[in-house]
Amino acid sequence: MAPIRDRQPAAPASIQQAIEEVTQIIGALKETLDDMDEVLETLELAERQKTADEQEIESLRRALRPLQRPRDSARPSFRPPEPPPAM
């Protein structure tokens, strides 16, 4: 790390770019939260109606997989809990 006296102030363009990147991440997080709210609503509806079958649950899991990207992507990583072992 350079000594404090050798540091230069950040260029306004660099600061603006960082602001834009953070704003994009916030947008992606909001979209992810909306997606998760939809999944939760679907699961709660299935629970109330007692109509969900394994195929529907697997379909929801497949819909969640795009959210499981590596951390360097725009969306956060989310991993749904592992299903219980089959009996």
Backbone as CSV, one residue per row, in Angstrom:
resi,resn,N_x,N_y,N_z,CA_x,CA_y,CA_z,C_x,C_y,C_z
1,MET,0.846,-1.169,0.000,0.000,0.000,0.000,0.894,1.234,0.000
2,ALA,0.539,2.202,-0.838,1.330,3.424,-0.958,1.140,4.288,0.276
3,PRO,2.195,5.011,0.670,2.045,5.930,1.794,0.967,6.966,1.479
4,ILE,0.377,7.514,2.514,-0.720,8.462,2.341,-0.300,9.651,1.493
5,ARG,0.901,10.139,1.650,1.331,11.329,0.912,1.441,11.067,-0.588
6,ASP,1.601,9.788,-1.014,1.714,9.456,-2.431,0.362,9.171,-3.087
7,ARG,-0.685,9.137,-2.326,-1.999,8.829,-2.885,-2.569,10.036,-3.610
8,GLN,-3.281,9.728,-4.710,-3.939,10.769,-5.491,-5.446,10.637,-5.286
9,PRO,-6.157,11.755,-5.287,-7.618,11.649,-5.166,-8.193,10.896,-6.374
10,ALA,-9.283,10.200,-6.129,-9.928,9.451,-7.204,-10.505,10.423,-8.228
11,ALA,-10.416,10.025,-9.476,-10.984,10.841,-10.546,-12.503,10.818,-10.428
12,PRO,-13.159,11.925,-10.729,-14.633,11.946,-10.660,-15.274,10.832,-11.496
13,ALA,-14.682,10.512,-12.634,-15.238,9.432,-13.473,-15.164,8.087,-12.752
14,SER,-14.100,7.851,-11.994,-13.963,6.600,-11.249,-15.020,6.505,-10.160
15,ILE,-15.244,7.609,-9.491,-16.256,7.630,-8.442,-17.633,7.405,-9.049
16,GLN,-17.917,8.068,-10.176,-19.221,7.905,-10.836,-19.415,6.467,-11.288
17,GLN,-18.365,5.845,-11.815,-18.470,4.448,-12.251,-18.767,3.540,-11.064
18,ALA,-18.107,3.773,-9.939,-18.359,2.964,-8.740,-19.803,3.144,-8.269
19,ILE,-20.301,4.368,-8.317,-21.696,4.634,-7.931,-22.640,3.870,-8.846
20,GLU,-22.380,3.891,-10.148,-23.229,3.182,-11.105,-23.204,1.677,-10.864
21,GLU,-22.022,1.130,-10.542,-21.912,-0.303,-10.280,-22.715,-0.690,-9.037
22,VAL,-22.608,0.124,-8.000,-23.363,-0.169,-6.776,-24.867,-0.054,-7.048
23,THR,-25.260,0.945,-7.829,-26.669,1.117,-8.170,-27.185,-0.095,-8.940
24,GLN,-26.374,-0.635,-9.856,-26.768,-1.831,-10.601,-26.913,-3.037,-9.674
25,ILE,-26.011,-3.165,-8.727,-26.085,-4.275,-7.771,-27.351,-4.151,-6.936
26,ILE,-27.656,-2.939,-6.487,-28.878,-2.722,-5.710,-30.103,-3.114,-6.538
27,GLY,-30.124,-2.731,-7.805,-31.231,-3.106,-8.685,-31.358,-4.613,-8.819
28,ALA,-30.213,-5.285,-8.999,-30.230,-6.741,-9.123,-30.725,-7.394,-7.838
29,LEU,-30.322,-6.847,-6.700,-30.784,-7.391,-5.422,-32.293,-7.194,-5.256
30,LYS,-32.794,-6.044,-5.677,-34.239,-5.794,-5.597,-34.998,-6.769,-6.489
31,GLU,-34.480,-7.027,-7.700,-35.116,-7.993,-8.594,-35.101,-9.390,-7.979
32,THR,-33.984,-9.746,-7.368,-33.878,-11.053,-6.724,-34.870,-11.168,-5.583
33,LEU,-35.005,-10.105,-4.807,-35.972,-10.116,-3.713,-37.394,-10.285,-4.250
34,ASP,-37.705,-9.601,-5.341,-39.026,-9.765,-5.973,-39.238,-11.213,-6.408
35,ASP,-38.198,-11.801,-7.017,-38.286,-13.208,-7.449,-38.525,-14.124,-6.252
36,MET,-37.815,-13.877,-5.177,-37.950,-14.714,-3.991,-39.337,-14.539,-3.366
37,ASP,-39.872,-13.326,-3.401,-41.228,-13.101,-2.905,-42.240,-13.917,-3.709
38,GLU,-42.062,-13.962,-5.030,-42.954,-14.754,-5.878,-42.862,-16.237,-5.543
39,VAL,-41.639,-16.721,-5.339,-41.460,-18.131,-4.984,-42.139,-18.415,-3.652
40,LEU,-41.933,-17.522,-2.692,-42.554,-17.708,-1.381,-44.073,-17.726,-1.482
41,GLU,-44.639,-16.813,-2.255,-46.092,-16.787,-2.431,-46.586,-18.092,-3.047
42,THR,-45.862,-18.605,-4.033,-46.245,-19.863,-4.675,-46.196,-21.009,-3.679
43,LEU,-45.148,-21.058,-2.870,-45.027,-22.123,-1.881,-46.110,-22.020,-0.811
44,GLU,-46.401,-20.802,-0.376,-47.450,-20.633,0.624,-48.820,-21.027,0.073
45,LEU,-49.066,-20.686,-1.185,-50.317,-21.079,-1.821,-50.415,-22.602,-1.912
46,ALA,-49.335,-23.236,-2.309,-49.324,-24.705,-2.397,-49.550,-25.323,-1.025
47,GLU,-48.964,-24.709,-0.003,-49.154,-25.231,1.349,-50.619,-25.108,1.778
48,ARG,-51.231,-23.974,1.485,-52.640,-23.771,1.856,-53.558,-24.717,1.086
49,GLN,-53.276,-24.905,-0.181,-54.144,-25.731,-1.019,-53.789,-27.208,-0.963
50,LYS,-52.630,-27.506,-0.386,-52.158,-28.903,-0.300,-52.123,-29.553,-1.680
51,THR,-51.742,-28.763,-2.690,-51.767,-29.277,-4.058,-50.390,-29.495,-4.661
52,ALA,-49.355,-29.055,-3.979,-48.014,-29.179,-4.565,-47.614,-30.642,-4.650
53,ASP,-47.027,-31.004,-5.761,-46.456,-32.332,-5.868,-44.953,-32.166,-6.107
54,GLU,-44.257,-33.261,-6.112,-42.803,-33.198,-6.246,-42.378,-32.535,-7.557
55,GLN,-43.147,-32.732,-8.616,-42.803,-32.127,-9.904,-42.883,-30.600,-9.819
56,GLU,-43.900,-30.087,-9.148,-44.034,-28.640,-9.000,-42.903,-28.067,-8.139
57,ILE,-42.555,-28.780,-7.076,-41.458,-28.319,-6.214,-40.152,-28.324,-7.003
58,GLU,-39.928,-29.341,-7.795,-38.705,-29.385,-8.613,-38.705,-28.252,-9.629
59,SER,-39.851,-27.930,-10.175,-39.955,-26.815,-11.103,-39.552,-25.503,-10.419
60,LEU,-39.997,-25.312,-9.193,-39.592,-24.121,-8.436,-38.081,-24.110,-8.186
61,ARG,-37.537,-25.256,-7.872,-36.084,-25.337,-7.650,-35.322,-24.972,-8.923
62,ARG,-35.833,-25.451,-10.072,-35.175,-25.104,-11.340,-35.245,-23.600,-11.580
63,ALA,-36.364,-22.992,-11.213,-36.504,-21.539,-11.377,-35.535,-20.784,-10.472
64,LEU,-35.179,-21.370,-9.351,-34.244,-20.713,-8.424,-32.786,-20.864,-8.853
65,ARG,-32.486,-21.869,-9.642,-31.087,-22.133,-9.999,-30.370,-20.950,-10.655
66,PRO,-31.049,-20.166,-11.516,-30.330,-19.011,-12.075,-29.855,-18.021,-11.008
67,LEU,-30.461,-18.076,-9.845,-30.047,-17.193,-8.757,-28.810,-17.722,-8.040
68,GLN,-28.368,-18.918,-8.405,-27.230,-19.546,-7.741,-25.932,-19.298,-8.493
69,ARG,-25.807,-18.135,-9.102,-24.589,-17.806,-9.849,-23.443,-17.520,-8.883
70,PRO,-22.204,-17.586,-9.386,-21.065,-17.240,-8.520,-21.189,-15.806,-8.025
71,ARG,-20.513,-15.492,-6.937,-20.623,-14.192,-6.295,-20.160,-13.045,-7.172
72,ASP,-19.345,-13.287,-8.197,-18.870,-12.185,-9.029,-19.895,-11.755,-10.077
73,SER,-21.046,-12.404,-10.125,-22.089,-11.987,-11.068,-22.952,-10.909,-10.438
74,ALA,-23.873,-10.368,-11.214,-24.706,-9.262,-10.745,-25.679,-9.700,-9.655
75,ARG,-26.129,-10.951,-9.700,-27.092,-11.415,-8.707,-26.382,-12.147,-7.579
76,PRO,-26.930,-12.075,-6.382,-26.327,-12.784,-5.255,-26.552,-14.285,-5.379
77,SER,-25.757,-15.010,-4.667,-25.886,-16.461,-4.665,-26.945,-16.871,-3.658
78,PHE,-27.840,-17.742,-4.067,-28.869,-18.263,-3.166,-28.951,-19.748,-3.371
79,ARG,-28.929,-20.486,-2.292,-29.060,-21.927,-2.392,-30.233,-22.357,-1.535
80,PRO,-31.258,-22.935,-2.161,-32.378,-23.417,-1.349,-31.915,-24.601,-0.495
81,PRO,-32.600,-24.869,0.600,-32.202,-25.996,1.446,-32.294,-27.299,0.681
82,GLU,-31.437,-28.220,1.060,-31.452,-29.537,0.443,-32.747,-30.244,0.826
83,PRO,-33.339,-30.991,-0.105,-34.558,-31.728,0.238,-34.230,-32.830,1.230
84,PRO,-35.197,-33.201,2.057,-34.945,-34.297,3.003,-34.773,-35.605,2.240
85,PRO,-34.047,-36.539,2.810,-33.851,-37.817,2.114,-35.192,-38.526,1.866
86,ALA,-35.279,-39.180,0.722,-36.507,-39.902,0.367,-36.673,-41.093,1.296
87,MET,-37.902,-41.334,1.663,-38.178,-42.467,2.573,-38.902,-43.535,1.841
